[in-house]
Amino acid sequence: MGRAFPRLLALCIALGLATGCGPKAREYHPDWVIHSRVLFVSADGHTPHPPLPRNTFRLWFPYIIGDLYGAPGTGDFIRPVIRADYSFDIDLNLTEPDLRMSLEPTQFSLSYLHILPPEARIARLAPAVLQAEGIDPLGVTDWMDADSGERLMLIYADRPVRIVGRTVRQDHVVQYDLEIAGPGYAWAVTRVVEGNTSHSIIGAPRHVALAVTIP
């Protein structure tokens, strides 16, 4: 046994841990690579606004931890290059280890929201467009389905979860029903029909934009 063990260890290393002798490599998710473009819109949220020069702004990609809303709970894990046509790519596979270390117990700021199971942990990628040499936002930034114009949220869960909630505001219903197959990322859409607002999970949009609403 004393002589056999070193040979076994060397074999495991030579095989690249393929036989399960060491830690398992993380699974790579191609759908966690986002190809997007910065779009500028006017205060109405739809009318195109002239794009700001690329040297006047920077992208910031923090996460809201343990909630869907509120202040960011992480630094900027992502530093994409903005091309001449304002397109950029981000690979969320590269940042998942840092994100998982930053996760905290879920505590919703909206009292009517609930998560199942209660021990599940979530985060929301909440990008912003800031001054190139400052910290002030240049507008309100949202993910957007570039084909439909619908505003989106990108949510991470550390396991399969369901987030539910319902409230009534001035005779209008606000409802959440977000079921994430997880662990991983899912897109949620916000829709308003006859004054009632719903939040639900959708499949990954074909074209995702980062919409900046300029006041």
C-alpha positions as CSV (number, residue, x, y, z in Angstrom):
1,M,0.0,0.0,0.0
2,G,2.9,2.4,0.9
3,R,4.3,2.1,-2.6
4,A,1.0,1.9,-4.5
5,F,-0.4,5.1,-3.2
6,P,2.2,7.4,-4.7
7,R,1.7,5.7,-8.1
8,L,-2.1,6.1,-7.8
9,L,-1.7,9.8,-7.0
10,A,0.6,10.3,-9.9
11,L,-1.8,8.6,-12.2
12,C,-4.7,10.8,-11.1
13,I,-2.7,13.9,-11.8
14,A,-1.6,12.6,-15.2
15,L,-5.2,11.9,-16.2
16,G,-6.2,15.4,-15.3
17,L,-8.3,14.2,-12.4
18,A,-10.6,12.6,-15.0
19,T,-11.2,9.6,-12.8
20,G,-12.7,11.6,-10.0
21,C,-9.5,11.6,-7.8
22,G,-9.7,15.3,-7.3
23,P,-12.1,18.3,-7.4
24,K,-14.7,18.4,-10.2
25,A,-14.4,21.1,-12.8
26,R,-17.2,23.7,-12.9
27,E,-19.7,23.2,-15.7
28,Y,-19.5,25.9,-18.4
29,H,-22.8,27.5,-19.4
30,P,-22.8,29.0,-22.9
31,D,-26.1,30.7,-22.2
32,W,-24.4,32.7,-19.4
33,V,-22.4,34.6,-22.1
34,I,-24.4,37.8,-22.9
35,H,-24.0,39.7,-26.1
36,S,-25.5,43.1,-25.7
37,R,-25.5,46.7,-26.8
38,V,-25.9,50.0,-24.9
39,L,-29.0,51.9,-26.1
40,F,-29.9,55.4,-25.0
41,V,-33.6,56.4,-24.7
42,S,-35.3,59.6,-23.8
43,A,-37.3,60.2,-20.6
44,D,-40.4,58.5,-22.0
45,G,-38.4,55.2,-21.9
46,H,-38.9,54.5,-25.6
47,T,-37.9,57.4,-27.9
48,P,-34.2,57.0,-29.0
49,H,-31.8,59.5,-27.5
50,P,-28.5,60.5,-29.2
51,P,-25.8,58.2,-27.9
52,L,-23.4,59.7,-25.4
53,P,-19.7,59.6,-26.5
54,R,-18.0,56.4,-25.3
55,N,-15.3,58.3,-23.5
56,T,-17.9,60.1,-21.3
57,F,-19.3,57.0,-19.5
58,R,-18.4,53.6,-18.1
59,L,-20.4,50.5,-17.4
60,W,-20.8,49.2,-13.8
61,F,-22.0,45.7,-13.0
62,P,-22.7,45.1,-9.3
63,Y,-25.1,42.6,-7.8
64,I,-28.0,43.2,-5.4
65,I,-27.6,40.4,-2.8
66,G,-30.4,38.6,-1.2
67,D,-33.1,40.8,-2.7
68,L,-34.5,42.0,-6.1
69,Y,-34.3,45.7,-5.2
70,G,-32.1,48.0,-3.1
71,A,-28.5,49.0,-3.0
72,P,-25.7,46.9,-4.6
73,G,-24.0,44.5,-2.3
74,T,-20.9,43.7,-4.3
75,G,-18.3,45.5,-6.3
76,D,-17.9,45.4,-10.0
77,F,-17.0,41.9,-11.1
78,I,-17.3,42.6,-14.9
79,R,-15.2,45.0,-17.0
80,P,-16.5,44.7,-20.6
81,V,-15.0,46.6,-23.6
82,I,-17.5,48.8,-25.3
83,R,-17.0,48.6,-29.1
84,A,-17.5,51.4,-31.6
85,D,-21.0,50.3,-32.3
86,Y,-21.7,50.3,-28.5
87,S,-21.9,46.5,-28.3
88,F,-20.2,44.5,-25.6
89,D,-19.9,40.9,-24.2
90,I,-20.0,39.6,-20.7
91,D,-19.2,36.0,-19.5
92,L,-21.0,35.3,-16.2
93,N,-19.3,31.9,-16.0
94,L,-16.1,33.8,-15.0
95,T,-17.7,35.7,-12.1
96,E,-19.8,32.9,-10.6
97,P,-17.2,31.9,-8.0
98,D,-17.0,35.5,-6.7
99,L,-20.8,35.8,-6.7
100,R,-21.4,32.6,-4.8
101,M,-19.0,33.8,-2.1
102,S,-20.9,37.0,-1.8
103,L,-24.4,35.5,-1.4
104,E,-26.3,36.1,1.8
105,P,-29.6,34.9,3.3
106,T,-32.6,36.3,1.3
107,Q,-34.3,39.2,3.0
108,F,-36.8,41.0,0.7
109,S,-37.4,44.7,1.2
110,L,-41.0,44.2,-0.1
111,S,-42.8,42.5,2.7
112,Y,-45.2,40.6,0.5
113,L,-42.5,38.7,-1.3
114,H,-41.6,35.2,-0.3
115,I,-39.0,32.6,-1.4
116,L,-39.3,28.8,-1.5
117,P,-37.3,27.2,0.0
118,P,-36.6,29.9,2.6
119,E,-32.9,29.0,2.7
120,A,-32.4,29.7,-1.0
121,R,-30.0,32.6,-1.8
122,I,-30.4,34.9,-4.8
123,A,-28.8,38.0,-6.4
124,R,-29.8,40.4,-9.2
125,L,-27.3,41.7,-11.7
126,A,-28.0,45.5,-11.6
127,P,-25.9,47.3,-14.2
128,A,-25.5,51.1,-14.2
129,V,-24.0,53.6,-16.6
130,L,-21.8,56.1,-14.6
131,Q,-19.6,59.1,-15.4
132,A,-16.4,58.1,-16.9
133,E,-14.4,59.7,-14.1
134,G,-17.0,59.8,-11.4
135,I,-19.6,57.8,-9.6
136,D,-22.9,59.6,-10.6
137,P,-25.3,57.6,-12.8
138,L,-26.1,59.2,-16.1
139,G,-29.6,57.8,-16.2
140,V,-31.7,54.8,-15.2
141,T,-30.3,51.6,-16.6
142,D,-32.3,48.4,-17.3
143,W,-31.9,45.2,-19.3
144,M,-34.3,45.3,-22.2
145,D,-35.6,42.9,-24.8
146,A,-34.5,44.7,-27.9
147,D,-37.2,43.1,-30.0
148,S,-40.2,43.7,-27.8
149,G,-39.0,46.7,-25.8
150,E,-39.9,45.0,-22.5
151,R,-37.8,45.7,-19.4
152,L,-36.0,42.7,-17.8
153,M,-34.3,41.6,-14.7
154,L,-31.4,39.0,-14.6
155,I,-31.6,37.0,-11.4
156,Y,-29.2,34.4,-10.1
157,A,-30.3,31.6,-7.7
158,D,-28.1,29.1,-5.9
159,R,-30.7,26.3,-6.3
160,P,-34.2,25.8,-7.7
161,V,-36.4,28.5,-6.2
162,R,-39.8,30.1,-6.5
163,I,-40.4,33.8,-5.6
164,V,-44.0,34.7,-5.1
165,G,-46.0,37.7,-3.9
166,R,-49.1,39.8,-4.5
167,T,-50.3,43.2,-3.4
168,V,-53.0,45.7,-4.5
169,R,-52.1,49.3,-5.0
170,Q,-55.0,51.7,-5.7
171,D,-57.1,48.9,-7.2
172,H,-54.2,47.7,-9.4
173,V,-52.6,44.3,-8.7
174,V,-48.8,43.8,-8.5
175,Q,-47.9,40.1,-8.7
176,Y,-44.7,38.1,-8.7
177,D,-44.4,34.5,-9.8
178,L,-40.7,33.7,-10.5
179,E,-39.8,30.1,-10.8
180,I,-36.1,29.5,-11.4
181,A,-34.9,26.0,-12.4
182,G,-31.5,26.9,-11.0
183,P,-28.9,26.9,-9.8
184,G,-28.0,29.6,-12.3
185,Y,-29.4,32.7,-14.1
186,A,-32.9,33.4,-15.3
187,W,-34.5,36.3,-17.1
188,A,-37.6,37.9,-15.6
189,V,-39.9,40.3,-17.5
190,T,-42.2,43.1,-16.1
191,R,-45.5,43.5,-17.9
192,V,-48.3,46.0,-17.3
193,V,-51.7,45.1,-18.7
194,E,-54.7,47.4,-17.9
195,G,-52.8,48.9,-15.0
196,N,-51.9,45.5,-13.4
197,T,-48.2,44.6,-13.2
198,S,-46.8,41.1,-13.4
199,H,-43.3,39.7,-13.0
200,S,-42.5,36.3,-14.5
201,I,-39.7,34.2,-15.8
202,I,-39.2,34.0,-19.6
203,G,-36.7,32.3,-21.9
204,A,-33.5,34.1,-22.8
205,P,-34.4,36.9,-25.3
206,R,-32.8,36.7,-28.7
207,H,-31.5,40.2,-28.5
208,V,-30.7,41.9,-25.2
209,A,-29.9,45.6,-24.8
210,L,-28.7,47.7,-21.9
211,A,-31.2,50.6,-22.0
212,V,-30.1,53.9,-20.4
213,T,-33.0,56.3,-19.9
214,I,-31.6,59.9,-20.0
215,P,-33.6,62.3,-17.8
